[in-house]
Amino acid sequence: MKYKKITVLIALILLFTTGCGNSNYIQDNKKIVTNEETGQSLQNNILCKPTEKELYEIYEKYNDQLKTKLEDLPTCQEFTPNKIAYHGLWESLFVKPLAYIILKLGMLVKNYGISVMLVGLGIRLILMPFSKKSMDQSENMKKATPEIQKIEKKYANKTDTDSMMMKSQETMLVYKKYNINPVSGCLIAFIQLPLFFAFLQAINRVPAIFEDSLLGMKLGMTPWIGISKGNYIYIILIILIILTTYLSFKNSMKQTGTNSEMERQMQFSLKFMIIMISIASFSLPTAIALYWVVTNGFIVIQNYIFKKMNEKSSKKRG
């Protein structure tokens, strides 16, 4: 169910962005070390050397905790995926290549904030065919929902094996009639989640990214610290995070045919999500916040286009 996937996604976002996964963070007396200037939690598995003196000194102080010692790290400008020793399949297939792309594009456009947003948009463009397929499945499910509900009502009080088999067969016939593949509806989530978390890791592990700035916002700074320093553009950033999140998930929920009970559950999930994202947005590094806003904004526009395409297609068939 989509509302369950959304809840899981929120929990994972909070886990990866608020430092709950302590094993990948520098610690001092069992407390995660943060950059006091930006509020960002510092990871112990960075991929290249920081250039800012203050930040370098922090990492130098905890050099013994780093997975790769400072003296063995390349500069961010010289980083390539094979520069760092092999630490696992996840890192080699996703994190390091993505970090490399962000760095190279950032050097090309002269700003890592713009690079983060462009790479985020590129990922969404690659995922568009899967998103379209998922939306088509949702539209087909809407059409099939009345028949599915009739089947559920028909077998509501029957628990014997024969009845369950008949129910399953009738449900599958409805799925076949409306060209519904239950597995393909989850495909986009299975594809985008690894990419999303690789993106978070790539940003958090490359000092050159969070040392850079965009529109007066330092990419490693959290909105909470930014606002406390009198930079109120971070308030706009938080509003954009909440607004684009609300619109993207609300539109996604509308695409699924549901009964009244599931609709209530989804509404609860949406409200829960907005509250949790609102809280988490204050501790998101700006680079991740920019990625979040741009990709969610893309999803809103994408869903609108897909909706118009489906409406146009339905009119032609009618």
N, C-alpha and C positions, 0 to 999 in steps of 0.2 A: 504494500500500500504506500502511496506517495507520502502521506503524512508521517509514516514511520521512517521513511528514508530522509525526510526533512529533519526530523528530530535527531536522527543519528548524525546527519551532516552538521547540525548546530553543535552537538556534543564534541565532534571531532575538531571543528573549527576552534572551539574554546580550548580544547586540549593542546592543539598545536600553536595557538597564538598567545596563550596566557602563561605558558611555561610549566604546565602540569607534567609534561614529560621531562622530568629532571635530568635524566641520564645524558641528554645532549646539551646541557647548559653548564657553564662555569659556576661553581658553587664556593661559597665562603661560609664556613660553620653551618653547612647544610641549607644555606639560603642562596637562591639564584642571584648571581651578580648582574647588576644592570648598569648601563651607562647613565650616570646621573644627569648628564647634559641632555639626553634624549628620552630616557625612560625605557629604552629597548633592552630586553633580556639578551645576554650575550651567550652564543653557542660555543661549544668547545671543539666543533668540527668545521671551522671556517675553511674555505677553499683557497684563499689567497691573503696576502698581507694587507693590513690596514695602512693607510698613508697618514692619517691625522695623528699628530704627536700624542695627544691625550688618549685617544683610543688605542694606539699602539702600546702605550705604557700600561694600560689596563691588561691587555692580552699578554704583555711581557711579564707582568706580575704573576699571572696564572699560567705561565708557559708549560708548567709540568702537567696541567690538566688538559692541554690541547691534544687532540688525536694525532695531529701532525704539528711538530714544533715550528715556531715562527721562523727560525732560520732555514727550515726546509721547505717553507711555502714559497710559491712564485708570487710575483706582483700580480695584481688583478689584470693588468694590461697584458701580461705574458701568460695568463692562465689558459690551459687547454685541458680537455677531459682526461688526458693521459699523464698530466703533470703530477697528480696526487696518486698515492698508492691505492690499489684496489681495496675498497671497504665493503663491497657487497653489490649484488645484482641491482638492487633498487637504486643505489647511488650512481652506478655506472650507466644504467639504461635511461634514467629519468633526470636525476638531480644535476649531475655534472654537465650533461649536454645542454640542458635548459639554462643553466647558469652561464655557460659559454655563449649561447645565442644572445642572451640578454646583454652580456658584456660587449660582444662584438657589435651588436646593433646600437648599443649605447655610445660606443666610441664613434660610430658612423653618424648618428644624429646629434652627438655632443651632449646628451643628457640621458641618464639612466632611468629617470622617472618616465620620460617619453618612451624609452625602450621597453620598460615594464608594461606600459599600457598597450603598445603596439604588439608585443609578443602575446599578451593576454587576448587581444582581438584576433590575432592570427590563430590561436588555439581554438577560439570560438568559431572562426570561419571553417577550420578543419572539421570541427564537430557538427557543423550545420546539417549535413546529410543525415546524421544520426538523430539530431534534434527534430528534423522534419519527419523522420520515420516514427519517432516517439510520439510526436503530436498527431500524426495520422492515426496511430494506434489508439490514442486517446479519443479522437473524434469518432472512430469506429466503435469504441467502447460506449460512447454516449448513445449511439444508435442502438446498440445491442442491450443496453441496460434494462429497458422495459421487459424484454424477453427473459433476461437473466433473472429479474425479480420474480417473474411468473414461475420460473423453475424453482427458485428458492422457496416460494410460497407453497408450491405443489408438494415439495418434499420436506416441508418444515417439521413435521412431526414423525418422520420416518427415519429410523436409524439402522434398519437391517441392511445387510450387505447387498442384496439385490437392488434395493431402492437407491443406495448410494452409487452403485454402478450405473443404474439408469440415469440418475441425476448427472453423473459425470459425463456420460455419453451425450445426453441432451445439451449439456453446457458446451461440450466440444463442437457439437453441430452448429450451435449459435455462433461460436467463435469462427468456425469455418465459413459460415454464411456471410459474416461481416469482415472476413479476412483479418482476424485478430490473432496475434501471436503473443501470449502472455509473457514470454521471455524477452522479446524484443523491446517491450515497454521499459524494461530495466536496463537495457543495453547502454543507454547514454550515461546512466549513473555509474556503471562499472567502468566506463571509459574515462569519464571526466574526473572522478575522485582521485585516481592516482596522479593525474596531471595537475590537479589543484594542489595537492599536498606536496608534490615535487616543486611546484611554483613557490609555495611558502618556504620550503627548505632552501631553494636556490636563492631567494631574496635574503633570508636570514643568515646565510652562510657566506655571502660575498660582501665584504666591507665597502668596496667601491660603490656599491648600490646605495647602502644606507648612509654613506658619507656625502652623497650628492644631494642637491636641492631642486625643487620645482615650484614655481609660483610662490616663492618665499617660504616654502615648507621643506624642512629637511626630511629626506626619505626614511631615515631611521628613527625619527622622532614620533612619539605617540601623541595623539590629540590632547590628552590630559596634560602632558608637559607643555605642549605648544600653547594651549590656552592659559596655563598658569604663568607663562612667560609673556602674555599679552598679545599673542598672535591669534587673533580671532577668526582668521580664515579657516582654522581647524573646526570651528563651529559649523561652517558651511560644509566642510568635508563630512562631518558626522551626520548632518541632515541628509546629504546625498547618499551616504551608506544606507541609512534607514529607509529612505524613500525608494531607492532602486531595489533594495532587498524586498521591500513590501510589494512593489509592483511586479517584480519578476516571479516571486513565489505565488502571489495572488493569481496572476495570469495562468501559471502552471496548474494551479488547483482547479481553475475553471475549465481546463481541458479534459478533465476526467469525469465520466459519468458516475454519479454516486447516489446512494440512497440518503435519506435524511439523517440517519445516525452517523454515517461516514462524513457527511457534510458538517455536522456539529464537531466531529473529531478534528476535521481539517481546519475549521475555524479556530478551534482551541490551539491547534498546532501553529497556525499563523500568528496568533496573538503571543504565544509563548516564544516563537522565533523572533518576533520584533523586539520583545523585551530583552531577550538574551543578546541579540545582535547589538541593540542599543548600548547595553552594558559593555560588551566586548569591544565595541568600536572605539572606546576611549583608550584602550591599551594596544590597538593595532598599530604597528609601524606604518608610517605614511605610504611607503611603497606598496605594501599589501592592501591598504585602504584604497589607493588609486586603482590597483588591479581589480579589486572587488567592485568599485563603482562603475568602472568602464565595462567590465564583462556583464554585470547585471543590467546595465543600461543597454548593452547590445542584445541581451536576451529579451528585454521588453520590446525593442524594435523588431527583432527577429520573430517573436511570437505574433506581433501585430501583422507583419507581412505574411506569415504562414496562414493566419486566420483569414485574411483577405483572399489569399490564393485558394483556400478551401471553399470559401463562400462563392467565389467565382466559378470554381469547378462544379459545385453543387447546382448552381443556376444553369450551367450548360447541360448537366445531366437531366435537370428538371425540364 
